[in-house]
């Protein structure tokens, strides 16, 4: 029996599975713990695993592996992953971002490994990329990426059939690449001013435009000119990030997910594709932006993909 854990800046979800060919069962989700000591997230995950097992009539002692797909970036301490995720840990940006803690990192892998032994933690972009290559919209592709546009902006990258991870498992944090340097309202939780995530992430949209992302997209779809202009601005930033990934890595296809994209994919996808098409044609010809093949379940299956 495996536990599959999806850690995001907004929610934590836990499911169970017997193997990668079996469906996930017993999913339970709740808002991500962000108060108390910096072991609060790990304790939350342990409790959720126990609760899911109890609800399924399963003894948690039989769990022999835990896969964790988590927002990053990561820091390694004694070889174990701790989170320095800017939408969970409030220490980097300080009180201006409003997170109710001053954590520089949140404990993650060590408490889980102490109980369950086999634990694999990967950046959620990397984990979702593995899932999309196995079951979703990136099957059969060796030069591809997965991008999540949600509370944060994350990326998983594959070139030549090899998934890129980097020295601490942080490859693909293109959401923290700089795009402007003169916007006082674009403070990212990582402490950067003017990176992609600070401008277009789900929580950034509400801060910058004083209206929730869903409300903004609905207004744009209804024909409100100001909202439509804002959506064009968001797509220009995300589109440039996607183009830069294609130009840098010579990709074939990018699969997109995350709540901001998924809930508004019919509006966003043509805008984003337009930011790619026709630019340096030898690199962009035939490159497709596609919705995640696993849909809004990509985060759950991302954790499962880590456990074979």
C-alpha positions as CSV (number, residue, x, y, z in Angstrom):
1,X,0.0,0.0,0.0
2,X,1.3,3.4,-1.0
3,X,0.4,6.9,0.2
4,X,0.3,9.6,-2.4
5,X,0.7,13.2,-1.1
6,X,0.1,16.4,-3.1
7,X,1.5,19.5,-1.3
8,X,0.5,22.9,-2.7
9,X,0.5,26.4,-1.5
10,X,-3.3,26.3,-1.0
11,X,-4.0,22.7,-0.1
12,X,-2.6,19.3,0.9
13,X,-4.2,16.1,-0.5
14,X,-3.6,12.5,0.4
15,X,-4.7,9.4,-1.4
16,X,-3.9,5.7,-1.3
17,X,-3.0,3.2,-4.0
18,X,-1.8,-0.4,-4.2
19,X,0.2,0.1,-7.4
20,X,0.5,2.4,-10.4
21,X,-2.1,0.3,-12.3
22,X,-4.8,0.7,-9.6
23,X,-7.0,3.8,-9.1
24,X,-6.4,6.1,-6.2
25,X,-8.7,5.7,-3.2
26,X,-9.7,7.6,-0.1
27,X,-8.7,11.1,-1.2
28,X,-8.7,13.6,1.6
29,X,-7.8,17.3,1.2
30,X,-7.5,20.4,3.5
31,X,-5.8,23.8,3.5
32,X,-2.0,23.7,3.8
33,X,-0.8,24.1,7.4
34,X,1.0,27.4,7.8
35,X,0.9,28.2,11.5
36,X,2.8,26.9,14.5
37,X,6.2,25.3,14.3
38,X,7.9,24.5,11.1
39,X,7.0,20.8,11.5
40,X,3.3,21.6,11.2
41,X,3.1,20.6,7.5
42,X,4.8,17.2,8.1
43,X,2.5,16.5,11.1
44,X,-0.5,17.4,8.9
45,X,0.5,14.9,6.3
46,X,1.0,12.2,8.9
47,X,-2.4,12.9,10.4
48,X,-4.1,12.9,7.0
49,X,-2.5,9.5,6.1
50,X,-3.8,8.1,9.3
51,X,-7.3,9.5,8.6
52,X,-7.5,8.2,5.1
53,X,-6.4,4.8,6.2
54,X,-8.9,4.7,9.0
55,X,-11.7,5.8,6.6
56,X,-10.8,2.9,4.3
57,X,-10.4,0.4,7.1
58,X,-6.7,0.0,6.4
59,X,-4.0,-0.4,9.0
60,X,-1.6,2.5,8.3
61,X,1.3,0.2,9.4
62,X,1.1,-1.6,6.0
63,X,2.0,1.5,4.0
64,X,5.5,0.8,2.7
65,X,6.1,3.8,0.5
66,X,5.1,7.5,0.3
67,X,5.3,9.7,-2.8
68,X,5.2,13.4,-2.2
69,X,4.7,15.8,-5.1
70,X,5.3,19.3,-3.6
71,X,5.7,22.9,-4.5
72,X,9.3,24.1,-4.0
73,X,12.0,25.1,-4.0
74,X,13.7,22.6,-1.7
75,X,16.6,22.7,0.6
76,X,18.5,19.6,1.7
77,X,19.4,19.1,5.3
78,X,21.2,16.0,6.2
79,X,20.1,14.6,2.8
80,X,16.4,15.2,3.5
81,X,14.2,17.6,1.7
82,X,12.8,20.6,3.5
83,X,10.5,23.1,1.8
84,X,11.5,26.7,1.2
85,X,8.2,27.2,-0.7
86,X,7.3,30.9,-0.9
87,X,3.6,30.3,-0.6
88,X,4.0,28.2,2.6
89,X,7.1,29.7,4.3
90,X,6.8,33.3,5.2
91,X,10.5,34.0,6.2
92,X,11.8,35.1,2.8
93,X,9.5,37.9,1.9
94,X,8.5,38.9,5.4
95,X,5.2,40.3,6.7
96,X,4.5,42.1,3.4
97,X,3.1,38.9,1.9
98,X,0.9,38.2,4.9
99,X,1.9,34.6,5.6
100,X,1.3,33.7,9.3
101,X,4.8,32.4,10.0
102,X,8.5,33.3,9.7
103,X,9.6,29.9,8.6
104,X,12.6,29.8,6.3
105,X,11.9,26.1,5.7
106,X,9.2,23.6,6.6
107,X,10.2,20.1,7.6
108,X,8.9,17.5,5.2
109,X,10.9,14.3,4.3
110,X,12.6,13.5,7.6
111,X,9.4,13.1,9.7
112,X,7.8,11.0,7.0
113,X,10.9,8.8,6.5
114,X,11.2,8.3,10.3
115,X,7.8,6.6,10.2
116,X,7.4,5.0,6.8
117,X,11.0,4.4,5.6
118,X,10.7,4.7,1.8
119,X,9.8,8.3,0.9
120,X,10.4,10.0,-2.4
121,X,9.9,13.8,-2.6
122,X,9.9,15.6,-5.9
123,X,9.0,19.1,-7.1
124,X,5.4,19.1,-8.2
125,X,6.4,20.1,-11.7
126,X,8.8,17.2,-12.0
127,X,6.3,14.8,-10.5
128,X,3.5,16.0,-12.8
129,X,5.8,15.7,-15.8
130,X,6.5,12.1,-14.9
131,X,2.7,11.4,-14.6
132,X,1.9,13.2,-17.9
133,X,4.7,11.3,-19.7
134,X,3.3,8.0,-18.3
135,X,-0.5,8.5,-18.5
136,X,-1.2,11.9,-19.9
137,X,-0.6,14.4,-22.8
138,X,3.2,13.9,-23.0
139,X,3.3,10.1,-23.7
140,X,6.0,9.2,-26.2
141,X,7.8,12.6,-26.0
142,X,11.4,13.0,-25.1
143,X,11.6,16.9,-25.3
144,X,8.7,18.3,-23.3
145,X,7.6,20.2,-20.2
146,X,4.8,20.4,-17.8
147,X,3.7,23.8,-16.4
148,X,1.4,24.4,-13.5
149,X,-0.3,27.8,-13.3
150,X,-2.0,27.8,-9.9
151,X,-1.2,29.4,-6.5
152,X,2.3,29.4,-7.8
153,X,3.9,28.8,-11.2
154,X,6.1,25.7,-11.5
155,X,7.7,23.7,-14.3
156,X,9.0,20.2,-15.0
157,X,11.5,19.7,-17.8
158,X,12.5,16.8,-20.0
159,X,15.2,16.9,-22.7
160,X,16.5,13.9,-24.6
161,X,14.3,11.6,-22.5
162,X,16.0,12.7,-19.3
163,X,14.1,14.7,-16.6
164,X,16.1,17.6,-15.3
165,X,16.4,17.9,-11.6
166,X,19.5,20.0,-10.7
167,X,21.7,20.0,-7.6
168,X,18.9,20.2,-5.0
169,X,15.9,19.0,-7.1
170,X,15.0,22.6,-8.0
171,X,15.4,22.6,-11.8
172,X,12.4,24.1,-13.5
173,X,11.7,27.0,-11.2
174,X,11.0,29.3,-14.2
175,X,8.2,30.9,-12.2
176,X,10.9,32.8,-10.3
177,X,12.6,34.1,-13.4
178,X,12.6,37.9,-13.6
179,X,10.4,39.7,-16.2
180,X,10.1,43.3,-14.8
181,X,12.0,45.3,-12.2
182,X,9.8,48.4,-11.7
183,X,6.6,47.1,-10.2
184,X,6.2,47.8,-6.5
185,X,3.1,45.7,-6.3
186,X,4.8,42.5,-7.6
187,X,6.5,41.1,-4.5
188,X,6.9,37.3,-4.7
189,X,6.9,35.2,-1.6
190,X,10.5,34.2,-2.4
191,X,11.4,37.9,-1.9
192,X,11.9,38.7,-5.6
193,X,10.3,41.8,-7.1
194,X,8.9,41.3,-10.6
195,X,9.3,37.6,-11.3
196,X,6.7,35.6,-13.2
197,X,5.0,34.2,-10.1
198,X,4.7,37.7,-8.5
199,X,2.8,38.9,-11.6
200,X,0.5,36.1,-12.7
201,X,0.2,33.4,-9.9
202,X,-3.3,32.9,-8.6
203,X,-2.7,34.8,-5.4
204,X,-0.8,37.6,-7.3
205,X,-3.8,38.3,-9.5
206,X,-6.0,39.1,-6.5
207,X,-3.3,41.3,-4.9
208,X,-2.5,43.2,-8.1
209,X,-6.0,43.7,-9.5
210,X,-8.1,43.7,-6.3
211,X,-10.4,41.0,-7.6
212,X,-10.1,37.2,-7.4
213,X,-8.7,35.4,-10.4
214,X,-12.0,33.6,-11.2
215,X,-13.9,36.9,-11.1
216,X,-11.4,38.5,-13.5
217,X,-11.6,35.6,-16.0
218,X,-15.4,35.5,-15.9
219,X,-15.5,39.2,-16.5
220,X,-13.2,38.9,-19.5
221,X,-15.3,36.1,-20.9
222,X,-18.4,38.2,-20.5
223,X,-16.8,41.0,-22.6
224,X,-15.6,43.5,-20.0
225,X,-12.9,45.4,-21.7
226,X,-10.7,46.2,-18.7
227,X,-10.8,42.5,-17.6
228,X,-9.9,41.4,-21.1
229,X,-6.9,43.7,-21.1
230,X,-5.8,42.2,-17.8
231,X,-6.1,38.7,-19.1
232,X,-4.0,39.7,-22.2
233,X,-1.3,41.0,-19.8
234,X,-1.3,37.8,-17.8
235,X,-1.0,35.7,-21.0
236,X,1.8,37.9,-22.3
237,X,3.9,37.2,-19.2
238,X,3.1,33.4,-19.1
239,X,3.5,33.2,-22.9
240,X,6.9,34.7,-22.8
241,X,8.0,32.3,-20.1
242,X,6.7,29.4,-22.2
243,X,8.5,30.7,-25.3
244,X,11.7,31.1,-23.3
245,X,11.5,27.4,-22.3
246,X,11.0,26.4,-25.9
247,X,13.8,28.6,-27.1
248,X,16.2,27.4,-24.4
249,X,15.4,23.6,-24.5
250,X,14.0,23.1,-28.1
251,X,10.8,21.4,-26.8
252,X,8.1,19.5,-28.7
253,X,5.1,20.1,-26.4
254,X,4.1,21.7,-23.2
255,X,1.3,20.3,-21.1
256,X,-0.4,22.8,-18.8
257,X,-2.4,22.3,-15.6
258,X,-3.0,24.0,-12.2
259,X,-6.2,25.7,-11.0
260,X,-5.7,29.0,-12.7
261,X,-5.1,27.4,-16.1
262,X,-7.5,24.5,-15.8
263,X,-10.5,26.5,-14.7
264,X,-10.0,28.9,-17.5
265,X,-8.3,26.8,-20.2
266,X,-10.8,27.5,-23.0
267,X,-10.0,31.2,-22.7
268,X,-6.3,31.0,-21.9
269,X,-5.0,28.3,-24.3
270,X,-5.5,30.2,-27.6
271,X,-4.0,33.4,-26.0
272,X,-1.0,31.4,-24.9
273,X,-0.5,29.6,-28.2
274,X,-0.6,33.0,-29.9
275,X,2.4,34.0,-27.8
276,X,4.4,31.1,-29.3
277,X,3.3,30.8,-32.9
278,X,5.4,32.6,-35.5
279,X,8.3,33.5,-33.1
280,X,11.6,32.2,-34.4
281,X,9.9,29.6,-36.5
282,X,12.7,27.0,-36.7
283,X,12.3,26.6,-32.9
284,X,8.5,27.1,-32.5
285,X,7.1,25.4,-35.7
286,X,4.8,22.6,-34.6
287,X,5.2,23.2,-30.9
288,X,1.9,22.5,-29.1
289,X,0.6,23.9,-25.9
290,X,-2.0,21.3,-24.6
291,X,-4.2,20.9,-21.5
292,X,-2.9,18.3,-19.0
293,X,-4.1,14.9,-20.1
294,X,-4.8,14.0,-16.4
295,X,-6.9,17.1,-16.0
296,X,-7.5,18.3,-12.5
297,X,-6.2,15.0,-11.1
298,X,-2.6,15.6,-12.3
299,X,-1.4,16.5,-8.8
300,X,-2.8,13.2,-7.3
301,X,-1.3,11.1,-10.0
302,X,2.0,13.0,-9.9
303,X,2.6,11.6,-6.4
304,X,1.7,8.1,-7.6
305,X,4.1,8.4,-10.5
306,X,7.0,8.7,-8.1
307,X,6.6,5.3,-6.5
308,X,7.6,2.7,-9.2
